[in-house]
Amino acid sequence: MGSYLVRRLGQALLLLLLVSMIGFAILHLAPGGPMAQYAMGSNMSQEDLDRIAAQLGLDRPLPVQYAEWLWRMLGGNWGISYRDSQPVLHVISSHLGATLELMLTATLIAVLLGCWIGILGAIRRYSVFDYLATIGAMVALSIPTFWFGLVAIFIFSVELGWLPAGNRQTIGDGSLLDMIHHLIAPALVLALVETAIWSRFMRSSMLDVINQDYIRTARAKGLPEWRVLSGHAFRNALLPMITVAGLQLPTLLGGALVTETVFTWPGMGRLFLDSIEYRDYPVVMGILMFSASLVLIGNLLADMLYAVADPRIRLG
């Protein structure tokens, strides 16, 4: 386990380095740049632009800029936001809570609902419910998340007036009930695709388990069906889902970015798009590295938890 952990951490660090190099190069080689925002001012002279570029360090060669950025980041200094003139860590942390709130709520909904649909679909294989669940999952996986978000806003906000159209809370009202009211629509939209994925994996895993010999032995002993399913089949079917949870983190982050934009949710996804539009390179790179680290850590924890849950798995 120790050697495996060291090897995986080394691979993760190399991958993060590669991600940072590619991301830094793409941002700085793209047309425009942070100086375009200043150049739009009618009272800006070329001397003023050159002075601002020197202050931001944008007048140096790209490899030098990357080396300086990497050295500062390794020291805990992620830079200063071009737009807010605030430390990048402060800007990201101020939006992190909203994203975690949305992602955790959506994950809870997806796991509970997806597992229930998957288990019921496996038990009632080829039934009307199973076919409807399969069709629903294919539809959810085929249609873009932003479309579901726009439809949800139109139906539940515009037509019915049941839910707010966006934001995290009503201005002047910070009550828990008001925040939950705003959370319902974006959490359900974000959970929709995740529910479809969890239900498909859970159905497949459950079908593999209920056909095993030890399940037939448990039934032959006269155990009630609910006990066979809950005490034997369900517990063993959950093991592969640990890996699924780790692999779904990138999908969840991508879905959060789209959902936050549609519902004007003040999280990291919305901040990421706003920072790209403003060419706020330090914030974009900070979010990119934070997200990449989160994905790598999630995958590593999933592998380790799977080995702990199943003694037959040996990591080495």
Disulfide bonds with the S-S distance in Angstrom:
none
